[in-house]
Amino acid sequence: MRLGLRLLFAFFLINGIAAFFILRVFTAEIKPSVREVMEDMMVDTANILAELASDEVASGRMRLALPGPESDSTFARSVRRYATRPIDASIWGLSKQSLDFRIYVVDTSGRVIFDSEGRAEGMDYSRWRDVALTLRGKYGARASRDVESDDSSGVMYVAAPIFSGDRIIGALTVAKPTRTVQRFIERAERKIMKGGVLLLALSALVGIAVTLWIVWHVRRLRDYALSVQAPTALQSTPPAVPEVPGELGDLARAMDRMRERLEGRDYVEGYVRALTHELKSPVAAIRGAGELLQEDLPPADRAQFAAQVVEQSERLQRVIDRLLELSKLEQRQHVDPAAPTSLRQCAQQAVLQCSARAAQRHVRLVLQGEGASGPWEADLITLAVGNLIDNAIDFSPEGGTVRVSLQGASITVDDEGPGVPEYALPRLGERFFTTARPDGARSGSGLGLAIVRRVLDLHDGAWDMANTHPGFSIRLHLSKK
């Protein structure tokens, strides 16, 4: 499973479990909390009403009698008028159109002497918890269902003692159906559920955003790690260290330091291995010729072996010189143009440097076109063009022509040699990769084109090459930035 999917799965799992338990606690606490508040208000109401009814209960004016204004007490008439009052109240968006308190009064024996609904007068309530506890001087309350099987028919009862002096002479109970507050409970539950869903949605968005952020930075580190390798002539400047925050940034910088150490080690290993392979042949040839020269040889053979020593020494010198040039180029990360450079002047300088060698090989050099000027380093451009001309001279037949053509920011070098095998085209520019010369010799080291490729990399340029039958053509495209 990918890192991003694992992070998302873990985040949603933790967030889902937390949200489930939090919402479960919230919704489980709503109903008892609302009923606790309702009971607290009913305690206050019952005690106020008990105090108002105490004088009439003590004097006997509130007694068991048939309902009617002529036989009821003032308290009883007031309570019944309360029950019939019209009401239309909007409580935080919910409409209330009925008064829901039921009030009944019992004497010291627990017999109901007043009931606001008129359905319990004369009944013995002494065994009900609210009446029994209150008459004994304790807090009395109960919750009962009007219909045993219907949970929504529950009624809460809270009683308060009626005093005459310090003596309890009765109890007053205030009753309120729990369904009257159910609407508030349901509305609170809906709001909490909506808030919970919104919280989950926002948490999911945050989780996705954080996961994408982490995965994006991790992938940048991965791509950077994959792009890190020892520098070669085919590689441009080292990849930039990704800018990532926190510990990921520390990891990126640590990877960059590791890359530098690995590059240094691999750079030396690669050069030593390639140089050893390249120097093996000329050293062996020089040693063989030297051993033969120690013997008595005819003058012609002695001259031949001496010429071989000189030739192989020159080959070693060219390899060493170009290795030094390539080593310096590969350690550079950018060019330093002092002023706009003219391609025409660079090409003229390169042709002048190669003219003596071309004359020895009886090869004619032709320069045509003017070319552009741009932010290039003149010495490097001259070096690259000179290496291309040297290669063209090596592959040109005696009496052939090497043409250097300039057009805009492009430089093209054409020869009239046999060309390059198709299989070898993709490998041109690798250190120490070369092909046979027209005369069958393998005097090249492959470093010339490696130098050209590195110069192009430093100038953000590119090259095209093709066989022209006869001949070979290579074109350099320089960036104008």
The 8 nearest C-alpha neighbors of each residue, nearest first, counted from 0:
[[1, 5, 4, 2, 3, 6, 8, 7],
 [2, 0, 4, 3, 5, 6, 214, 7],
 [1, 3, 5, 4, 6, 0, 214, 7],
 [4, 2, 6, 5, 1, 214, 210, 7],
 [5, 3, 7, 1, 6, 2, 8, 0],
 [6, 4, 8, 2, 3, 7, 9, 1],
 [5, 7, 3, 9, 4, 8, 10, 2],
 [8, 6, 10, 4, 5, 9, 11, 3],
 [7, 9, 5, 11, 10, 6, 4, 12],
 [10, 8, 12, 6, 7, 11, 5, 13],
 [9, 11, 7, 13, 12, 8, 14, 6],
 [12, 10, 14, 8, 13, 9, 15, 7],
 [11, 13, 9, 15, 10, 14, 8, 16],
 [14, 12, 16, 10, 15, 11, 17, 9],
 [13, 15, 11, 17, 12, 16, 10, 18],
 [16, 14, 18, 12, 17, 13, 11, 19],
 [15, 17, 19, 13, 18, 14, 12, 20],
 [16, 18, 14, 20, 19, 15, 21, 13],
 [19, 17, 15, 21, 16, 20, 22, 14],
 [20, 18, 16, 22, 17, 21, 23, 15],
 [19, 21, 23, 17, 22, 18, 24, 16],
 [22, 20, 18, 24, 23, 19, 17, 25],
 [23, 21, 25, 19, 24, 20, 18, 26],
 [22, 24, 20, 21, 26, 25, 19, 27],
 [25, 23, 27, 21, 22, 26, 28, 20],
 [26, 24, 22, 28, 27, 23, 21, 29],
 [25, 27, 29, 23, 28, 24, 188, 22],
 [28, 26, 24, 25, 29, 23, 30, 31],
 [29, 27, 25, 26, 31, 30, 32, 24],
 [30, 28, 32, 26, 27, 31, 33, 25],
 [29, 31, 33, 32, 28, 184, 34, 27],
 [32, 30, 34, 33, 28, 29, 35, 27],
 [33, 31, 35, 29, 34, 30, 28, 36],
 [34, 32, 36, 30, 35, 31, 29, 37],
 [35, 33, 37, 31, 36, 32, 38, 30],
 [34, 36, 32, 38, 37, 33, 31, 39],
 [35, 37, 39, 33, 34, 38, 32, 40],
 [36, 38, 34, 40, 35, 39, 33, 41],
 [39, 37, 41, 35, 40, 36, 34, 42],
 [38, 40, 36, 42, 37, 41, 35, 43],
 [41, 39, 37, 43, 42, 38, 44, 36],
 [40, 42, 44, 38, 43, 39, 45, 37],
 [43, 41, 39, 45, 40, 44, 38, 157],
 [42, 44, 40, 46, 41, 45, 47, 39],
 [45, 43, 41, 47, 42, 46, 48, 40],
 [46, 44, 48, 42, 159, 47, 43, 173],
 [45, 47, 49, 159, 43, 48, 44, 50],
 [46, 48, 44, 50, 49, 45, 43, 51],
 [47, 49, 51, 45, 50, 46, 52, 44],
 [50, 48, 46, 52, 161, 51, 47, 171],
 [49, 51, 53, 47, 48, 52, 46, 161],
 [52, 50, 48, 49, 53, 47, 54, 74],
 [53, 51, 49, 50, 55, 54, 48, 56],
 [52, 54, 56, 50, 161, 55, 51, 49],
 [55, 53, 57, 56, 52, 58, 51, 163],
 [56, 54, 60, 58, 61, 57, 52, 53],
 [55, 57, 59, 61, 53, 54, 58, 52],
 [56, 58, 54, 55, 59, 53, 163, 168],
 [59, 57, 55, 56, 60, 54, 61, 53],
 [60, 58, 56, 61, 57, 55, 62, 54],
 [59, 61, 55, 58, 72, 62, 56, 57],
 [62, 60, 56, 59, 72, 55, 71, 63],
 [63, 61, 112, 60, 64, 59, 113, 56],
 [62, 64, 112, 113, 121, 120, 61, 65],
 [65, 63, 62, 66, 70, 71, 112, 120],
 [64, 66, 67, 63, 70, 71, 117, 120],
 [67, 65, 64, 71, 70, 68, 117, 69],
 [66, 68, 69, 70, 71, 65, 76, 64],
 [67, 69, 71, 70, 76, 66, 72, 73],
 [70, 68, 67, 71, 72, 66, 76, 65],
 [69, 71, 67, 68, 72, 64, 66, 65],
 [72, 70, 68, 75, 67, 69, 76, 66],
 [71, 73, 75, 74, 61, 60, 76, 70],
 [72, 74, 76, 75, 77, 71, 55, 61],
 [75, 73, 77, 72, 76, 78, 52, 51],
 [76, 74, 72, 78, 77, 73, 71, 79],
 [75, 77, 73, 79, 78, 74, 80, 72],
 [78, 76, 80, 74, 75, 79, 73, 81],
 [77, 79, 81, 75, 80, 76, 74, 82],
 [80, 78, 82, 76, 81, 77, 115, 75],
 [79, 81, 77, 83, 82, 78, 76, 84],
 [80, 82, 78, 84, 79, 83, 77, 98],
 [83, 81, 79, 80, 84, 98, 78, 115],
 [84, 82, 80, 81, 85, 79, 98, 97],
 [83, 85, 81, 82, 80, 86, 98, 97],
 [86, 84, 83, 87, 97, 96, 98, 82],
 [87, 85, 96, 97, 88, 84, 95, 98],
 [88, 86, 96, 95, 94, 89, 85, 97],
 [87, 89, 95, 94, 90, 86, 96, 93],
 [90, 88, 94, 93, 92, 95, 91, 87],
 [89, 91, 93, 92, 94, 88, 95, 183],
 [92, 90, 93, 89, 94, 183, 88, 95],
 [91, 93, 90, 89, 94, 88, 95, 183],
 [94, 92, 90, 89, 91, 95, 183, 182],
 [93, 95, 89, 88, 90, 96, 92, 87],
 [94, 96, 88, 87, 97, 89, 93, 90],
 [97, 95, 87, 86, 94, 88, 98, 85],
 [98, 96, 95, 86, 99, 85, 87, 84],
 [99, 97, 100, 82, 96, 86, 84, 81],
 [98, 100, 175, 97, 101, 176, 179, 82],
 [101, 99, 175, 174, 98, 102, 173, 82],
 [100, 102, 174, 173, 115, 175, 99, 116],
 [103, 101, 173, 115, 172, 114, 174, 100],
 [102, 104, 114, 113, 172, 171, 115, 101],
 [103, 105, 171, 113, 111, 170, 112, 172],
 [106, 104, 111, 110, 109, 170, 112, 169],
 [105, 107, 169, 109, 108, 110, 168, 170],
 [106, 108, 169, 168, 109, 105, 134, 167],
 [109, 107, 106, 110, 125, 105, 169, 123],
 [108, 110, 125, 105, 124, 106, 107, 123],
 [111, 109, 123, 105, 122, 108, 106, 121],
 [110, 112, 105, 120, 121, 122, 113, 104],
 [111, 113, 63, 105, 62, 120, 104, 121],
 [114, 112, 104, 103, 111, 120, 115, 63],
 [113, 115, 103, 117, 116, 120, 102, 119],
 [116, 114, 102, 117, 79, 101, 103, 78],
 [115, 117, 114, 118, 101, 119, 102, 79],
 [118, 116, 114, 115, 119, 120, 66, 113],
 [119, 117, 116, 120, 114, 115, 122, 121],
 [118, 120, 122, 117, 114, 121, 111, 116],
 [121, 119, 111, 112, 122, 113, 114, 118],
 [120, 122, 111, 110, 112, 119, 123, 63],
 [123, 121, 119, 120, 111, 110, 124, 109],
 [122, 124, 110, 125, 109, 111, 121, 126],
 [125, 123, 109, 127, 126, 110, 122, 130],
 [124, 126, 109, 131, 123, 127, 130, 108],
 [127, 125, 124, 131, 128, 130, 123, 109],
 [128, 126, 124, 130, 125, 129, 131, 141],
 [127, 129, 131, 130, 132, 141, 139, 126],
 [128, 130, 139, 140, 158, 127, 141, 132],
 [131, 129, 133, 128, 127, 132, 125, 134],
 [132, 130, 128, 125, 134, 133, 129, 126],
 [133, 131, 139, 137, 135, 134, 130, 129],
 [132, 134, 139, 137, 136, 130, 135, 131],
 [133, 135, 136, 131, 132, 130, 170, 169],
 [136, 134, 132, 133, 137, 131, 167, 130],
 [137, 135, 133, 134, 132, 138, 160, 167],
 [138, 136, 133, 132, 135, 139, 134, 131],
 [139, 137, 133, 132, 140, 136, 158, 159],
 [138, 140, 129, 132, 133, 158, 137, 128],
 [141, 139, 129, 157, 156, 158, 128, 138],
 [140, 142, 156, 129, 155, 128, 143, 157],
 [141, 143, 155, 154, 156, 153, 144, 140],
 [144, 142, 154, 153, 141, 155, 145, 156],
 [143, 145, 153, 146, 152, 147, 154, 150],
 [144, 146, 152, 153, 147, 143, 154, 149],
 [147, 145, 144, 149, 148, 152, 153, 150],
 [146, 148, 144, 149, 145, 150, 152, 143],
 [147, 149, 146, 150, 144, 152, 145, 151],
 [150, 148, 146, 151, 152, 147, 144, 153],
 [149, 151, 152, 153, 148, 144, 147, 146],
 [150, 152, 149, 153, 178, 177, 144, 181],
 [153, 151, 144, 145, 150, 149, 146, 154],
 [152, 154, 144, 143, 151, 177, 176, 150],
 [155, 153, 176, 143, 177, 142, 175, 144],
 [154, 156, 142, 175, 174, 141, 176, 177],
 [157, 155, 174, 141, 140, 173, 142, 172],
 [156, 158, 140, 173, 172, 42, 139, 129],
 [159, 157, 172, 171, 139, 129, 140, 45],
 [158, 160, 46, 171, 45, 170, 49, 172],
 [159, 161, 170, 133, 169, 162, 167, 171],
 [162, 160, 169, 170, 49, 53, 167, 168],
 [161, 163, 167, 166, 168, 164, 165, 53],
 [164, 162, 166, 165, 57, 168, 167, 53],
 [163, 165, 166, 162, 167, 168, 161, 57],
 [164, 166, 163, 162, 167, 168, 161, 160],
 [165, 167, 163, 162, 164, 168, 161, 169],
 [168, 166, 162, 161, 169, 160, 163, 134],
 [169, 167, 107, 162, 161, 166, 106, 163],
 [170, 168, 106, 107, 161, 105, 167, 160],
 [169, 171, 160, 161, 105, 159, 104, 158],
 [172, 170, 104, 159, 158, 49, 103, 160],
 [173, 171, 158, 103, 157, 102, 45, 104],
 [172, 174, 102, 157, 45, 156, 101, 158],
 [175, 173, 156, 101, 155, 100, 102, 172],
 [174, 176, 100, 155, 154, 99, 177, 101],
 [177, 175, 154, 178, 179, 153, 155, 174],
 [178, 176, 179, 154, 153, 180, 175, 181],
 [177, 179, 181, 180, 176, 151, 152, 153],
 [178, 180, 177, 181, 176, 182, 99, 175],
 [181, 179, 183, 178, 182, 177, 184, 33],
 [182, 180, 178, 184, 183, 179, 185, 177],
 [181, 183, 185, 180, 184, 186, 179, 178],
 [182, 184, 186, 180, 181, 185, 187, 93],
 [185, 183, 181, 187, 182, 186, 30, 188],
 [184, 186, 188, 182, 187, 183, 181, 189],
 [185, 187, 189, 183, 188, 184, 182, 190],
 [188, 186, 190, 184, 185, 189, 191, 183],
 [189, 187, 185, 191, 186, 190, 26, 192],
 [190, 188, 192, 186, 191, 187, 193, 185],
 [191, 189, 187, 193, 188, 192, 194, 186],
 [190, 192, 194, 188, 189, 193, 195, 187],
 [191, 193, 195, 189, 194, 190, 188, 196],
 [194, 192, 190, 196, 195, 191, 189, 197],
 [193, 195, 191, 197, 192, 196, 198, 190],
 [196, 194, 192, 198, 193, 197, 191, 199],
 [195, 197, 199, 193, 198, 194, 192, 200],
 [198, 196, 200, 194, 195, 199, 201, 193],
 [197, 199, 195, 201, 196, 200, 202, 194],
 [198, 200, 202, 196, 197, 201, 203, 195],
 [201, 199, 197, 203, 202, 198, 196, 204],
 [202, 200, 204, 198, 203, 199, 197, 205],
 [203, 201, 199, 205, 200, 204, 198, 206],
 [202, 204, 206, 200, 201, 205, 199, 207],
 [205, 203, 201, 207, 206, 202, 208, 200],
 [204, 206, 202, 208, 203, 207, 209, 201],
 [207, 205, 203, 209, 204, 208, 202, 210],
 [206, 208, 210, 204, 205, 209, 211, 203],
 [207, 209, 205, 211, 206, 210, 204, 212],
 [210, 208, 212, 206, 211, 207, 205, 213],
 [211, 209, 207, 213, 212, 208, 206, 214],
 [210, 212, 214, 208, 209, 213, 215, 207],
 [213, 211, 209, 215, 210, 214, 208, 216],
 [214, 212, 210, 216, 215, 211, 217, 209],
 [213, 215, 217, 211, 216, 212, 218, 3],
 [216, 214, 218, 212, 213, 217, 211, 219],
 [215, 217, 219, 213, 218, 214, 220, 212],
 [216, 218, 214, 220, 219, 215, 213, 221],
 [219, 217, 221, 215, 220, 216, 214, 222],
 [220, 218, 216, 222, 217, 221, 223, 215],
 [219, 221, 223, 217, 218, 222, 224, 216],
 [220, 222, 218, 224, 223, 219, 217, 225],
 [223, 221, 225, 219, 224, 220, 218, 226],
 [222, 224, 220, 226, 221, 225, 219, 227],
 [223, 225, 221, 227, 222, 226, 220, 254],
 [226, 224, 222, 223, 227, 221, 228, 220],
 [225, 227, 223, 224, 222, 228, 238, 237],
 [228, 226, 224, 225, 223, 258, 229, 238],
 [229, 227, 230, 226, 262, 258, 225, 261],
 [228, 230, 262, 265, 266, 231, 261, 227],
 [231, 229, 234, 228, 262, 266, 232, 329],
 [232, 230, 234, 233, 229, 329, 429, 430],
 [231, 233, 449, 234, 453, 429, 452, 428],
 [234, 232, 231, 235, 429, 428, 452, 453],
 [235, 233, 231, 232, 230, 236, 456, 237],
 [234, 236, 456, 237, 233, 457, 453, 232],
 [235, 237, 332, 238, 234, 456, 457, 333],
 [238, 236, 235, 239, 227, 230, 234, 332],
 [239, 237, 236, 240, 223, 226, 227, 235],
 [238, 240, 241, 237, 223, 236, 242, 255],
 [239, 241, 242, 238, 251, 255, 252, 223],
 [242, 240, 243, 239, 219, 251, 220, 223],
 [241, 243, 240, 248, 244, 251, 216, 239],
 [242, 244, 248, 247, 241, 216, 245, 251],
 [245, 243, 248, 247, 246, 242, 249, 216],
 [246, 244, 248, 247, 249, 243, 250, 242],
 [245, 247, 249, 248, 250, 244, 243, 251],
 [248, 246, 250, 249, 245, 243, 244, 251],
 [247, 249, 243, 244, 251, 250, 246, 245],
 [250, 248, 246, 252, 247, 251, 253, 245],
 [249, 251, 247, 253, 248, 252, 254, 246],
 [252, 250, 248, 254, 253, 249, 247, 255],
 [253, 251, 255, 249, 254, 250, 248, 256],
 [252, 254, 250, 256, 255, 251, 249, 257],
 [255, 253, 257, 251, 252, 256, 258, 250],
 [256, 254, 258, 252, 257, 253, 251, 259],
 [257, 255, 259, 253, 258, 254, 252, 260],
 [256, 258, 254, 260, 255, 259, 261, 253],
 [259, 257, 255, 261, 256, 260, 262, 254],
 [260, 258, 262, 256, 257, 261, 263, 255],
 [259, 261, 257, 263, 258, 262, 264, 256],
 [262, 260, 258, 264, 263, 259, 265, 257],
 [263, 261, 229, 259, 265, 260, 264, 266],
 [264, 262, 266, 260, 261, 265, 259, 267],
 [263, 265, 261, 267, 266, 262, 268, 260],
 [266, 264, 268, 262, 267, 263, 229, 269],
 [265, 267, 263, 269, 264, 268, 262, 229],
 [266, 268, 270, 264, 265, 269, 271, 263],
 [269, 267, 265, 271, 266, 270, 272, 264],
 [270, 268, 272, 266, 267, 271, 265, 273],
 [271, 269, 273, 267, 272, 268, 274, 266],
 [270, 272, 274, 268, 269, 273, 275, 267],
 [271, 273, 269, 275, 270, 274, 268, 276],
 [274, 272, 276, 270, 275, 271, 269, 277],
 [273, 275, 277, 271, 276, 272, 270, 278],
 [276, 274, 272, 278, 273, 277, 271, 279],
 [275, 277, 273, 274, 279, 278, 272, 280],
 [276, 278, 274, 275, 279, 273, 280, 431],
 [279, 277, 275, 276, 280, 281, 274, 282],
 [278, 280, 276, 282, 277, 281, 275, 283],
 [281, 279, 283, 282, 278, 284, 277, 276],
 [280, 282, 284, 311, 283, 278, 279, 285],
 [283, 281, 285, 279, 284, 280, 278, 286],
 [282, 284, 286, 280, 281, 285, 279, 287],
 [283, 285, 281, 287, 282, 286, 288, 280],
 [286, 284, 308, 282, 288, 287, 283, 289],
 [287, 285, 289, 283, 284, 288, 282, 290],
 [288, 286, 284, 290, 289, 285, 283, 291],
 [287, 289, 291, 285, 304, 290, 286, 284],
 [290, 288, 292, 286, 291, 287, 285, 293],
 [291, 289, 287, 293, 292, 288, 286, 294],
 [290, 292, 288, 293, 289, 294, 287, 304],
 [291, 293, 289, 294, 290, 288, 301, 304],
 [294, 292, 291, 290, 289, 295, 296, 288],
 [295, 293, 292, 291, 296, 290, 289, 301],
 [296, 294, 293, 297, 292, 291, 301, 298],
 [297, 295, 301, 294, 300, 298, 292, 291],
 [296, 298, 300, 299, 301, 295, 302, 294],
 [297, 299, 301, 300, 302, 296, 303, 295],
 [300, 298, 302, 301, 297, 303, 296, 304],
 [301, 299, 303, 302, 297, 298, 296, 304],
 [300, 302, 298, 304, 303, 299, 296, 305],
 [303, 301, 305, 299, 300, 304, 306, 298],
 [304, 302, 300, 306, 301, 305, 299, 307],
 [305, 303, 307, 301, 288, 306, 302, 300],
 [304, 306, 302, 308, 307, 303, 301, 309],
 [305, 307, 309, 303, 304, 308, 310, 302],
 [308, 306, 304, 310, 305, 309, 311, 303],
 [309, 307, 285, 305, 311, 306, 310, 312],
 [308, 310, 312, 306, 307, 311, 313, 305],
 [309, 311, 307, 313, 312, 308, 306, 314],
 [310, 312, 314, 281, 308, 313, 309, 307],
 [313, 311, 309, 315, 314, 310, 308, 316],
 [314, 312, 316, 310, 311, 315, 309, 317],
 [313, 315, 311, 317, 312, 316, 318, 310],
 [316, 314, 312, 318, 313, 317, 319, 311],
 [315, 317, 313, 319, 314, 318, 320, 312],
 [318, 316, 320, 314, 319, 315, 321, 313],
 [317, 319, 315, 321, 316, 320, 322, 314],
 [318, 320, 322, 316, 317, 321, 315, 323],
 [321, 319, 317, 323, 322, 318, 316, 324],
 [320, 322, 324, 323, 318, 319, 325, 317],
 [323, 321, 325, 319, 324, 320, 326, 318],
 [322, 324, 326, 320, 321, 325, 319, 327],
 [325, 323, 321, 327, 322, 326, 328, 320],
 [324, 326, 328, 322, 327, 323, 450, 321],
 [327, 325, 323, 329, 328, 324, 322, 330],
 [326, 328, 324, 330, 325, 329, 323, 331],
 [329, 327, 325, 331, 330, 326, 324, 453],
 [330, 328, 326, 331, 327, 325, 453, 230],
 [329, 331, 327, 328, 326, 332, 325, 230],
 [332, 330, 328, 329, 333, 327, 334, 457],
 [331, 333, 236, 330, 457, 334, 329, 237],
 [334, 332, 457, 331, 335, 458, 236, 456],
 [333, 335, 376, 457, 336, 458, 375, 332],
 [336, 334, 376, 337, 333, 375, 374, 338],
 [337, 335, 376, 375, 338, 374, 334, 339],
 [336, 338, 335, 339, 376, 374, 340, 375],
 [339, 337, 336, 340, 374, 375, 376, 373],
 [338, 340, 373, 374, 372, 341, 375, 336],
 [339, 341, 372, 373, 375, 377, 338, 374],
 [342, 340, 372, 343, 344, 371, 345, 339],
 [343, 341, 345, 344, 370, 371, 346, 372],
 [344, 342, 346, 341, 369, 345, 370, 347],
 [343, 345, 347, 341, 342, 346, 348, 340],
 [346, 344, 381, 342, 348, 347, 343, 377],
 [345, 347, 349, 343, 348, 344, 342, 350],
 [348, 346, 344, 350, 349, 345, 343, 351],
 [347, 349, 351, 345, 346, 350, 344, 352],
 [348, 350, 385, 346, 352, 381, 351, 347],
 [351, 349, 347, 353, 352, 348, 354, 346],
 [350, 352, 348, 354, 349, 353, 347, 355],
 [353, 351, 349, 350, 354, 348, 355, 385],
 [354, 352, 350, 351, 356, 355, 357, 349],
 [353, 355, 357, 351, 356, 352, 350, 358],
 [356, 354, 358, 357, 353, 359, 352, 351],
 [355, 357, 359, 358, 354, 353, 360, 392],
 [356, 358, 362, 354, 360, 355, 359, 361],
 [357, 359, 361, 355, 360, 356, 362, 354],
 [360, 358, 356, 357, 361, 355, 362, 354],
 [359, 361, 357, 358, 362, 397, 356, 392],
 [360, 362, 358, 398, 359, 397, 357, 363],
 [363, 361, 357, 399, 398, 360, 400, 358],
 [362, 364, 400, 401, 399, 365, 361, 357],
 [365, 363, 401, 400, 402, 362, 366, 350],
 [366, 364, 402, 403, 401, 367, 363, 400],
 [367, 365, 403, 402, 404, 364, 368, 347],
 [368, 366, 404, 403, 405, 365, 369, 402],
 [367, 369, 405, 404, 370, 406, 366, 343],
 [368, 370, 343, 405, 406, 371, 367, 342],
 [371, 369, 407, 405, 406, 342, 343, 368],
 [370, 372, 407, 408, 342, 341, 373, 369],
 [371, 373, 341, 340, 339, 342, 370, 374],
 [372, 374, 339, 340, 375, 479, 371, 341],
 [375, 373, 339, 336, 340, 479, 338, 376],
 [374, 376, 336, 373, 340, 377, 339, 458],
 [377, 375, 336, 379, 378, 335, 334, 380],
 [376, 378, 380, 379, 340, 375, 381, 345],
 [379, 377, 381, 380, 376, 382, 345, 383],
 [380, 378, 382, 381, 377, 376, 383, 454],
 [381, 379, 383, 377, 382, 378, 384, 345],
 [380, 382, 345, 378, 384, 379, 349, 383],
 [381, 383, 379, 385, 380, 384, 378, 386],
 [382, 384, 451, 380, 386, 385, 381, 379],
 [385, 383, 387, 381, 386, 382, 349, 380],
 [386, 384, 349, 382, 388, 387, 383, 381],
 [385, 387, 389, 447, 383, 388, 384, 390],
 [386, 388, 384, 390, 385, 389, 391, 383],
 [387, 389, 391, 385, 390, 386, 392, 384],
 [390, 388, 386, 392, 391, 387, 385, 393],
 [389, 391, 393, 387, 388, 392, 386, 394],
 [390, 392, 388, 394, 393, 389, 414, 395],
 [391, 393, 395, 389, 390, 394, 388, 357],
 [394, 392, 390, 391, 395, 389, 436, 437],
 [393, 395, 416, 391, 392, 436, 437, 390],
 [396, 394, 416, 392, 415, 393, 399, 391],
 [397, 395, 399, 416, 398, 394, 415, 437],
 [396, 398, 399, 361, 362, 360, 395, 400],
 [399, 397, 362, 361, 396, 400, 363, 360],
 [398, 400, 362, 396, 397, 395, 415, 363],
 [401, 399, 363, 362, 364, 414, 402, 415],
 [400, 402, 414, 364, 413, 363, 365, 391],
 [403, 401, 365, 413, 412, 366, 364, 404],
 [402, 404, 412, 366, 411, 365, 367, 413],
 [403, 405, 367, 411, 368, 410, 366, 402],
 [406, 404, 368, 370, 410, 369, 409, 367],
 [407, 405, 370, 409, 408, 368, 410, 369],
 [406, 408, 370, 371, 409, 405, 369, 372],
 [407, 409, 371, 477, 476, 406, 370, 410],
 [410, 408, 476, 406, 475, 407, 405, 477],
 [409, 411, 405, 475, 474, 404, 406, 412],
 [410, 412, 474, 404, 473, 403, 475, 405],
 [411, 413, 403, 473, 402, 472, 404, 474],
 [414, 412, 472, 402, 401, 471, 411, 473],
 [413, 415, 401, 470, 391, 471, 416, 395],
 [416, 414, 470, 395, 469, 399, 400, 471],
 [415, 417, 470, 395, 394, 418, 414, 396],
 [418, 416, 470, 469, 419, 415, 437, 394],
 [419, 417, 471, 470, 466, 416, 469, 420],
 [418, 420, 421, 466, 423, 424, 417, 471],
 [421, 419, 423, 422, 418, 424, 434, 466],
 [420, 422, 423, 424, 419, 425, 466, 465],
 [423, 421, 420, 424, 425, 426, 419, 427],
 [422, 424, 421, 420, 426, 425, 427, 419],
 [423, 425, 421, 426, 427, 422, 419, 420],
 [426, 424, 423, 427, 422, 421, 428, 429],
 [427, 425, 423, 424, 429, 428, 432, 422],
 [426, 428, 424, 429, 425, 423, 448, 432],
 [429, 427, 449, 448, 452, 426, 430, 232],
 [430, 428, 432, 449, 427, 426, 232, 431],
 [429, 431, 446, 445, 432, 449, 428, 232],
 [432, 430, 445, 444, 446, 433, 429, 273],
 [433, 431, 445, 429, 430, 444, 427, 434],
 [432, 434, 445, 444, 443, 431, 435, 427],
 [435, 433, 436, 441, 432, 419, 443, 423],
 [434, 436, 441, 439, 440, 437, 433, 438],
 [435, 437, 439, 440, 438, 394, 441, 434],
 [438, 436, 439, 394, 435, 417, 416, 440],
 [439, 437, 436, 440, 435, 394, 441, 396],
 [440, 438, 436, 437, 435, 441, 442, 434],
 [439, 441, 436, 438, 442, 435, 437, 443],
 [442, 440, 435, 443, 436, 439, 434, 433],
 [441, 443, 440, 444, 314, 436, 435, 433],
 [442, 444, 441, 445, 433, 434, 446, 431],
 [443, 445, 431, 446, 433, 318, 432, 442],
 [446, 444, 431, 432, 433, 430, 447, 443],
 [447, 445, 449, 430, 444, 448, 431, 450],
 [446, 448, 386, 450, 449, 445, 451, 321],
 [447, 449, 428, 451, 450, 446, 445, 452],
 [450, 448, 428, 446, 452, 232, 447, 451],
 [449, 451, 453, 447, 448, 452, 325, 446],
 [452, 450, 383, 448, 454, 449, 453, 455],
 [453, 451, 455, 449, 450, 454, 448, 428],
 [452, 454, 456, 450, 455, 451, 232, 449],
 [455, 453, 451, 457, 456, 452, 450, 379],
 [454, 456, 460, 452, 458, 453, 457, 459],
 [457, 455, 459, 453, 235, 458, 454, 460],
 [456, 458, 454, 455, 333, 459, 334, 453],
 [457, 459, 455, 460, 456, 478, 454, 477],
 [460, 458, 456, 457, 478, 455, 477, 461],
 [461, 459, 477, 455, 478, 458, 476, 456],
 [460, 462, 476, 455, 475, 477, 459, 463],
 [463, 461, 475, 474, 476, 464, 473, 460],
 [462, 464, 474, 473, 475, 465, 461, 476],
 [465, 463, 473, 472, 474, 462, 466, 471],
 [464, 466, 472, 471, 467, 473, 463, 424],
 [465, 467, 471, 418, 468, 470, 472, 419],
 [466, 468, 470, 469, 471, 465, 472, 418],
 [469, 467, 470, 466, 418, 417, 471, 415],
 [468, 470, 467, 415, 417, 416, 418, 471],
 [469, 471, 415, 416, 418, 414, 467, 468],
 [470, 472, 466, 418, 467, 414, 413, 465],
 [471, 473, 413, 465, 464, 412, 466, 467],
 [474, 472, 464, 412, 411, 463, 465, 413],
 [475, 473, 411, 463, 462, 410, 464, 412],
 [474, 476, 462, 410, 409, 461, 411, 477],
 [477, 475, 409, 461, 460, 462, 408, 474],
 [478, 476, 460, 408, 409, 475, 458, 479],
 [477, 479, 460, 480, 459, 458, 476, 408],
 [480, 478, 373, 477, 374, 408, 375, 458],
 [479, 478, 374, 373, 459, 458, 477, 375]]
